[in-house]
C-alpha cells in the first residue's frame, strides 16, 4: 500500500495501566494510529478500521479527561451512535462526519456520525484536519 507524500500519521496515547488489556484485543502502538492526507482520513485501532474522505470531516472537538470505562477500548455511544477508539483517559479528539461512516462492526450496516480518538497530540491532529486555506 502506498501513501500520499503529504500523509501525516498520529500515534495514540497509551496509558500504561491499559496496555495489557488492549494488547489482548490486538491494539498496540504499532497497530493504532490516525493517518491524514489530502484525500482521506484513516483510523486503525488494532483490528478496527475507519476510512473516510477528508472532505467528510466537518469538524473536530477536543475532549477529556474521560472515565476509563467510557473511553478505553472500542466503544459505541448509545447517545449518538458515535464510535470511540480509546487507549487513554487523558484527552482525545472527536471527529464529526457529514455522512456517517462504518467502523465498529463488519459489513458497514452500523454507521457512526462521529469518532473519538485518544491521540497523543490532539491539537496537532485538529490542525491537520483544518480545511486548507485558499491561496491569495
GUDOVO-473916 format. One record per residue (C-alpha): residue number from 1; y negated, x, z negated. Coordinates in steps of 0.5 Angstrom, whole numbers, plus 500, padded with zeros to 3 digits. Each point is the difference from the previous one (the first is absolute). Layout:
N
NUM|Y|X|Z
...
//
This chain:
136
1|500|500|500
2|493|503|502
3|494|498|496
4|493|500|503
5|496|506|499
6|495|496|495
7|505|498|496
8|499|501|492
9|505|499|495
10|499|498|493
11|505|501|494
12|502|495|495
13|498|502|493
14|507|500|496
15|499|499|492
16|506|505|497
17|503|494|496
18|502|496|506
19|502|505|505
20|508|500|498
21|500|492|501
22|496|501|506
23|505|505|503
24|506|496|499
25|496|495|505
26|499|506|505
27|493|500|498
28|498|508|499
29|493|503|502
30|503|502|507
31|502|493|501
32|494|497|498
33|493|500|504
34|495|497|504
35|498|502|507
36|494|498|503
37|498|502|507
38|495|497|505
39|505|495|503
40|504|498|494
41|502|500|492
42|507|501|498
43|502|500|493
44|507|503|498
45|503|499|493
46|507|502|500
47|504|495|504
48|494|495|501
49|495|501|506
50|494|496|501
51|497|502|507
52|493|496|503
53|495|502|505
54|494|503|497
55|495|494|502
56|505|495|496
57|497|503|493
58|494|496|499
59|498|503|493
60|502|504|494
61|499|499|493
62|501|506|494
63|504|497|494
64|504|502|494
65|502|502|495
66|506|496|500
67|505|497|496
68|506|504|502
69|505|494|500
70|495|497|506
71|499|507|503
72|505|505|500
73|506|499|506
74|499|495|506
75|498|493|498
76|498|493|503
77|494|497|497
78|501|493|498
79|493|498|500
80|498|502|507
81|507|503|503
82|497|507|501
83|504|506|499
84|500|506|495
85|503|506|501
86|498|504|494
87|502|507|496
88|494|500|495
89|497|495|496
90|493|505|500
91|497|497|507
92|501|497|506
93|497|497|507
94|501|493|502
95|500|500|508
96|498|493|503
97|503|498|507
98|497|495|505
99|507|498|502
100|506|500|494
101|505|506|501
102|507|501|498
103|502|505|495
104|505|498|495
105|505|496|503
106|504|502|506
107|499|495|506
108|493|499|500
109|500|493|497
110|496|502|494
111|493|502|502
112|495|503|495
113|492|499|500
114|499|506|496
115|504|506|498
116|498|504|494
117|502|508|500
118|499|504|494
119|498|506|504
120|498|507|496
121|493|499|503
122|498|493|502
123|493|502|501
124|502|504|506
125|504|495|503
126|495|495|499
127|495|505|504
128|506|501|505
129|500|492|502
130|493|499|501
131|498|498|507
132|498|505|504
133|492|500|501
134|498|500|507
135|496|506|502
136|493|500|501
//
